[in-house]
Each structure stands twice: as structure tokens, then as C-alpha cells.
């Protein structure tokens, strides 16, 4: 077995004002005595079911803030309140203390499947003093000076002195003769404290590298969904590629059956975000015969957001713009693939009658150097600056089964 580092996309931003309420660190150990209250976030969307970061067993709760903290103050610092106490939720929380300390609290259930918090370590330092200062099977708690553990120092154009560091989990990869697999969750966490003469701000982004200050409307886990359209045309002049995305298969509809060359309508969407400026991009989409996105064989559908050029029946990318009627068109990506089956590499016989579709997604923040638009019509795509605030998530479809009988929609 070998161990590698990998990314898990999450973003959470919290600003901290030096002139407001001060809070105490987690109560399981002795930390620096004070924290600053974040500025109020506006229009934060409600948590999406079924995930609720605040649902914890009583024994798992670690106090966040002072015993007399109010509900509003608790929510302002991205913690949970149960009517009696403020506590850390099942997420990643970064705080900057007045006296120049990082405090990072990582929850086991910040990933799915749950993360092995004992595997988390600093990427920039192997010093034993940079390990967790406390923790449980559900949480890992780190605290160290902003000048220690390999922290880098820089000053940005806005006058902030920025302290930045990384941590990551290790995960087990099994390497066999026909491929590699992992069953462990993992993430890489990039975080920073920004100090000026009047304010202190904490930024946590579970990707790399760090963006400049950006307005983010939602806090918490980045949530992306891949679903298959099943809408049908019932009137003359109806466009199949438009009607198909008017309704979608539910979880109870799977497995979905398709025949060879029948269109499979795929939609990937960003959930729970209300910032109209961010753009969802598809970095890579592919199909496998099993639910495991790393399994082989594989067949590419989109590469860098563009149709795989060696496919005789190329994937069709469907533009999503203001005419779609969607509130945030840039939060959606759609494409159509023709149904196929996997064959054995030696005999070319049909090997698998099932297909699962996977997409590696990235959330991009447009800038003066990158519009986030994925261009597919040039012979060679121009190199663009990597958007530092990209957040990456892998999403997959349910099972699609090859059928020898055409569906009603395909028979028309």
C-alpha cells in the first residue's frame, strides 16, 4: 500500500472584527483565551437536507465560545447552538486569535464517507508540536502560532499581513495489476489568517491555492449534484434537448434502462449557493461499469469541459444561459451522451451492461485574467491562469443499465 495526498472541495469564509465580541476556544484543552467575532454574513442559505452539520451526539459536542454566548453570536462564528450551549459542527472551522494563533477544528463527518481525523497532519512541518493538541474520534483540534509549523508570510495589495498554511489527511491506496483503488475519504486544507491594524480575518478553503478576498454568499460544505433528465416532448415543435431537463429521475427510479445510442441527458448543478458570479465547470467526466469512479475500464465523455475527441458519437455540451429560466444559470452544466456498453479489451465481447457517469467539478470565481469560460473550439486551448478559489468535488450518477428494448421516449 502507498499513501497519497488528494483534494476534497469545501469552502467556508468567516471574517473577524477586532472591535466586537470575543470568544473562547474549544473547551477540551487549554488554548489562547480569546477570539474575535466574525462579521455577519448576508443571505446565508439554509442547510440542505439530509446533511445537517449540527446533529451530534451529546458526548461528541465540543464547546465553541464562552458559556454565555448568544445564539446569534454562535451562528456568526459558524458554530451550532442547541438551546443550551454553542458547539462545533460537523465541518471545518478555522479561527485566528488576537495573540496570533491558528485554531483549526476538523470534524470526522466533514467528508463522506467520514474522515479518519487521526490521519490529519500539517503539510509544511513534521514537528511533533504541530500535531493535534486535542481531539476525539469525531474531531481533531490543532493550535499553533501563526509564525510556526511552516506558515508562510506575505502582504497583499489591501494592506493585510497574511499567514498561510496547509494540512491534509493521508489515505490508503491499494495498487493492483489492473488499477488502483481507495476507500478512504481525504482532503487538503489551505487556510490563512489576515491581520491589519484594525481587523483580523480567518479564511479556510479546502483546496489550493488561496484566493484574494471574495464575496461568498454561502458557508459550509460545497454541494454538487449530478442527475439524469427524463423529460419528454408532447407537442409539435418541442425540442428534445430542452424538454429532457424539465424533469429528472429520482433515487427510487434507479437503475435506469437505456438502449445503445439512446441519449443520456446529464445535468450537474451547484446546490445551496446564491452568488450569481461563481461558475460551475466540469473538468472531467467519464463512465465506468461500476459505482467506483476509479475503476477500469473507463470511457471519457468530457475532457477539460470539452467533448472527448476520439469518440465517434461525441458528447454534446448543452449551453445553459438566461433563456433556461434558471435563477443562476452559471451554477449548471448540461451534456448529452449516447448510451454504450463496455467490451473486453482482448475479445471485444460485451463485458458490462451497466454504466455509471462521474464528473470532477470545480467552482470558479471570474477575474480579470480568467472569465472561467471553457473554450472547446480551438485547436489548442490557450493556457489560462488557474483560479485560486476553485473548489473541487466529484459527483456520480446512479446505475444505468443497457436494455435490448427501447424506452418509450426513444421509440418516438
Helices and strands as residue ranges (DSSP letters): E 2-4, E 10-23, E 35-38, G 58-60, H 71-76, E 80-81, E 86-87, E 92-96, E 101-107, G 108-110, G 117-119, E 120-122, G 128-130, E 134-135, E 139-145, E 152-155, E 161-169, E 171-176, E 179-182, E 188-195, E 199-205, E 220-221, E 223-229, H 240-243, G 244-246, G 251-253, E 256-258, E 263-271, E 278-288, E 298-303, E 306-307, E 316-318, G 322-324, G 329-331, E 332-338, E 342-343, E 350-352, E 354-365, E 391-396, E 400-402, H 408-411
